[in-house]
Structure formats: structure tokens, C-alpha cells
Amino acid sequence: MERPGFTASLVAGGVAGVAVDLILFPLDTIKTRLQSPQGFNKAGGFRGIYAGVPSAAIGSFPNAAAFFITYEYVKWFLHTDSSSYLMPVKHMLAASAGEVVACLIRVPSEVVKQRAQVSASSRTFQIFSNILYTEIPFSLVQFPMWESLKALWSWRQDHVVDCWQSAVCGAFAGGFAAAVTTPLDVAKTRIMLAKAGSSTASGNVLSALHGVWRTQGLSGLFAGVFPRTAAISLGGFIFLGAYEQTRSLLLELGRASP
């Protein structure tokens, strides 16, 4: 079993994370304000859509780097034959492990960013479990789909996918995962923006979902679904495409060096 380039994965993941966060930050701000309990206009509307970008930029490199080095390591550690029906399970486990590690870095910057985007209050330590509840289901959908689409495309053209093809697969996988997990993202946003001492601020995802359903129904649960899906589709294209491109370049440089 060949050991993959973990250093290349770490650097490529960090580069991809910074690129996608800086490019798509305005869409994320709009999505957050659409999901805010006080409403889009009161949360800031289209004003200051780059508010909170410094914390996102600072946290994005180590966050994405931690995710991908963990993801690649777990895939390597749980090596199975490429034709095995266990491949999606391996990718799910690798993505889940990556999210747990990345959340240790993501939580502080996420809290600072969303406070700046909507000027609300939240408690950092409660956010960790909430982000896990929302990000792990997203990754459980996105990464097995991304890997499966790449494998299918490789099989159809009889050679490994190019970086741009991997990016296209990332866009489809990210967009689908974003759409189906929007209610969980709404719950996370409501908890992070809740006033201290309120029932929502207690951090119960199911309680937050029930509260949104009771007051706003299905439209509330899928608030911001279109900017979220658009942003994450584009983000999947940039993030996973940049990751594959940077990792390939680093591995080629490593092989070329004496």
C-alpha cells in the first residue's frame, strides 16, 4: 500500500481553503443574513458583505489543511480495493474524521465571522457540537458523491480525471449536499446568532429546527437555500479543483526534485 503525499495534501488543502473563502465570502454573508431570525434587512442587507472576512481568511488555511491531511490519511489507513462496495463507507469515515479535526480550528473563526456579519451574540464552546451536527452530514453526502463521480468519469473516459473534471464533480457534489442539508445549516445559524439565555442559544439542533418549522414552516427551514447551493456549488468547483491542481503540482515537483 503506497503512502500518499501528506505534505502535498496539507499545503494544497490550505491553498484551496483560502481561495474559496475569499472568493465566496459575500455569498456566505448574504446566506447568513437570510437565515437570521431578525430578517435579511435588519441583519444588514447588502451592506458590509465583507464584514468578518479577516477571521475567515486567517482560519481558512489551517482549517482546510487539517481537513484534507486527515481525509487523505484515513483513506490511506482504511485502504480497500477500488472496486469494493466499501469505498463510499471509507470516504464517509474519512470525511467525518476530517470534519472533527477541522472543527477544532473552524469554530473560533466561524463565531467571530458570523458575529461580524450580523452583530449577534453566541457562545463559542456550544458551537463545536453544532458545527459537527451540520458539517458531518454535509461531508457524508459531498465527499462520497465527489469520489464516485470522479470514479465514474474516469471509467467512462478510460483514464484518471483531469483537475478541471474533478472540479466539475466537486461542484455537483457540493451543490447537492448543500441543498439537502440546508435545514441543518439554518439551525446552526439560528443557534450561533441567538441571544444569550434564550432557548435557541442552548444549542439543541432539533429544538432549533422545530422552532423554525413552527414559526416559518418549510420556507424557513430552507431559507437561503439558493445562495447556499450556488455558493457551495461554485465553492466545490474552486475548492476541490484547486486542491487537486495544487496537490498534483506539488507531487510532480516532489518527483522531479533530486
MINU-553617 format. One line per field, with one value per residue (C-alpha): x, y, z. Coordinates in Angstrom, 1 decimal, decimal comma, m for minus. Each point is the difference from the previous one (the first is absolute). Example, Ala and Ser with C-alpha at 12.3 -4.5 7.8 and 13.67 -1.06 7.14 Angstrom:
<pts>
x <- (12,3_1,4);
y <- (m4,5_3,4);
z <- (7,8_m0,7);
</pts>
This chain:
<pts>
x <- (0,0_1,7_0,1_m1,5_1,5_m1,3_2,1_m1,4_m3,6_0,6_1,3_m2,5_m2,9_1,1_0,4_m3,4_m1,6_1,3_m1,0_m3,6_m0,6_1,2_m1,8_m3,3_m0,2_m2,7_m2,3_0,5_m0,8_m3,2_m1,0_0,7_m2,2_m2,8_0,0_0,2_m3,1_m0,3_m0,2_2,2_m0,3_0,3_3,0_1,8_m1,4_2,6_2,1_3,5_m0,1_3,7_m0,4_1,8_2,3_3,3_m1,0_m1,2_3,3_2,1_m1,9_m0,4_3,5_0,6_m3,7_0,1_3,5_m1,0_m3,1_1,9_3,0_m2,4_m2,2_2,9_1,6_m3,2_m0,6_3,5_m0,4_m3,3_1,3_m2,4_m0,1_m1,3_m2,8_m1,1_m3,6_1,6_1,6_m2,9_0,2_3,8_m0,6_m2,8_2,3_2,9_m2,2_m1,5_3,5_1,1_m2,9_0,6_3,7_m0,8_m2,8_2,7_1,3_m3,2_m2,2_1,8_0,2_m3,5_m1,4_2,0_m1,0_m3,8_0,1_1,5_m2,5_m3,1_1,3_m1,6_1,1_1,0_2,0_3,1_0,0_m3,6_0,8_2,4_m2,7_m2,4_2,5_0,7_m3,8_m0,2_3,4_0,3_m3,3_1,1_3,3_m1,7_m1,8_2,5_3,2_m1,3_m1,9_3,1_2,1_m2,7_m0,5_3,8_0,2_m3,0_1,5_3,4_m1,6_m2,0_3,1_2,4_2,5_0,2_m2,0_1,8_0,0_m2,8_m2,1_0,5_m1,1_m3,2_m0,7_0,6_m2,5_m2,7_0,7_0,2_m3,2_m2,0_1,4_m0,7_m3,6_m0,9_1,7_m1,3_m2,3_2,9_1,9_m3,0_0,0_3,7_m0,3_m3,0_1,9_3,1_m2,0_m2,3_m0,1_1,8_m2,5_m2,6_m1,2_1,6_3,4_0,0_1,3_m2,5_m0,1_m3,3_m1,6_1,2_m1,4_m3,3_m0,1_0,6_m2,6_m2,6_0,4_1,0_m0,7_1,8_1,1_1,7_1,9_1,3_0,7_3,0_0,0_0,7_3,0_1,3_m0,3_1,4_2,9_0,9_m0,3_2,4_2,0_0,2_1,3_2,7_0,8_0,3_1,4_2,6_0,8_0,5_2,0_2,3_0,5_0,9_2,5_1,6_0,3_1,5_2,5_0,8_0,7_2,1_2,2_3,2);
y <- (0,0_3,2_2,9_3,1_3,5_1,3_3,2_0,8_m0,7_2,4_2,9_m0,6_m0,1_3,3_1,8_m1,3_1,1_3,6_0,3_m1,1_2,0_3,2_m0,3_m1,1_1,9_2,5_m2,9_m1,5_3,3_0,3_m3,5_0,6_3,1_m1,8_m2,6_2,6_0,1_3,8_m0,2_0,9_3,8_0,4_m2,4_2,4_m0,6_0,5_2,3_m1,0_m3,4_m0,4_0,5_m2,8_m0,9_0,3_m2,7_m2,3_0,6_m0,7_m3,2_m1,4_m1,2_m2,1_m1,1_m1,4_m1,3_m1,9_m1,4_m1,3_m1,5_m1,9_m1,0_m1,3_m1,8_m1,8_m1,0_m1,4_m1,7_m1,6_m1,1_m2,2_m1,2_2,6_m2,3_m0,7_0,9_1,3_3,0_2,4_m1,0_0,7_3,4_0,7_m1,0_2,1_3,0_m0,2_m0,3_3,0_2,1_m0,9_1,1_3,1_1,1_0,5_2,8_1,1_0,7_3,2_1,7_m1,0_1,6_3,2_0,1_m0,4_2,5_2,5_m0,9_0,6_1,5_m2,6_m2,0_m3,6_m2,2_m1,7_m3,3_m0,9_0,6_m3,0_m2,7_2,0_0,3_m3,7_m0,6_2,1_m0,6_m3,7_m0,8_2,4_m1,7_m3,5_1,0_2,2_m2,1_m3,5_1,7_1,8_m3,1_m2,0_2,6_0,1_m3,8_m0,2_2,7_m1,8_m3,2_1,6_1,6_m2,8_2,2_2,0_3,2_3,3_2,7_2,0_m3,2_m0,5_3,6_m0,7_m3,1_2,2_2,5_m2,6_m1,7_3,2_1,4_m3,1_m0,3_3,7_m0,3_m3,0_1,2_3,6_m0,6_m1,0_3,1_2,1_m1,5_0,6_3,6_0,6_m1,5_2,0_3,3_m0,6_2,3_m1,3_m1,7_m0,7_m3,6_0,0_1,0_m3,2_m1,7_m2,8_m0,5_m1,9_2,7_2,7_m1,9_m0,4_3,7_1,0_m2,5_1,3_3,7_m0,1_m3,4_m1,6_3,3_0,8_m3,3_0,6_3,8_0,9_m3,3_1,7_2,2_m2,9_m2,5_2,4_1,0_m3,6_m1,2_2,7_m0,7_m3,7_0,8_2,4_m1,9_m3,5_1,1_2,2_m2,8_m2,6_2,5_1,1_m3,5_m1,3_2,8_m0,6_m3,7_0,6_2,4_m2,6_m2,7_2,4_1,1_m2,0);
z <- (0,0_m1,2_2,4_m1,5_0,0_3,3_m0,1_m3,4_1,3_2,9_m2,1_m2,8_2,4_1,6_m3,3_m1,2_3,3_m0,2_m3,7_0,4_3,2_m1,4_m3,3_1,4_3,3_m1,2_m0,9_3,4_1,7_m2,0_0,9_3,7_0,0_m1,9_2,8_2,8_2,3_m0,3_m3,7_m2,9_0,0_3,8_0,0_m2,4_m3,4_m2,7_2,1_1,1_m1,6_0,6_3,8_1,8_m2,9_1,9_2,5_m2,9_m1,9_3,1_0,9_m3,5_m0,7_3,2_m0,1_m3,5_0,4_3,1_m1,8_m3,0_1,7_2,3_m2,9_m2,1_3,0_1,0_m3,7_0,0_3,3_m1,0_m3,4_m1,9_m3,6_m2,4_m1,1_3,6_1,0_3,2_m1,8_0,8_3,7_0,0_m1,5_2,6_2,9_m1,4_m0,6_3,5_1,6_m2,0_1,1_3,7_m0,2_m2,1_2,4_2,7_m2,2_m1,7_3,1_1,3_m3,4_m0,9_3,1_m0,6_m3,6_0,6_2,8_m2,4_m2,7_2,1_3,2_2,2_3,1_0,3_2,3_m1,5_1,8_m0,9_m3,7_m0,3_0,3_m2,2_m2,8_0,2_m0,2_m3,2_m1,7_0,4_m1,8_m2,7_m0,4_0,1_m3,1_m1,8_0,1_m0,8_m2,9_m1,2_0,1_m1,7_m2,8_m0,5_m0,2_m2,4_m2,3_0,1_m1,0_m2,8_m1,6_1,0_1,8_3,3_0,0_m0,6_2,7_m1,8_m0,2_3,7_0,6_m2,0_2,1_3,1_m1,2_m0,5_3,3_1,9_m1,4_0,7_3,5_0,7_m1,1_2,1_3,1_0,0_3,0_2,1_m1,1_0,9_3,5_0,4_m1,0_2,3_3,0_m0,8_m0,3_3,0_2,9_3,1_2,4_m2,7_m0,6_m3,4_1,4_2,0_m3,0_m0,7_m3,8_0,0_2,2_m2,4_m3,0_1,8_0,8_m3,6_m1,3_2,5_m0,8_m3,7_m1,3_m3,0_m1,4_3,3_0,0_m3,5_0,5_m2,1_m1,9_m3,4_1,0_2,2_m2,9_m2,5_2,3_0,9_m3,6_m1,0_3,1_m0,7_m3,5_1,4_3,2_m1,4_m3,3_1,6_2,4_m2,7_m2,2_2,9_1,3_m3,5_m0,5_3,3_m0,6_m3,4_1,5_2,7_m2,6_m2,1_2,8_0,5);
</pts>
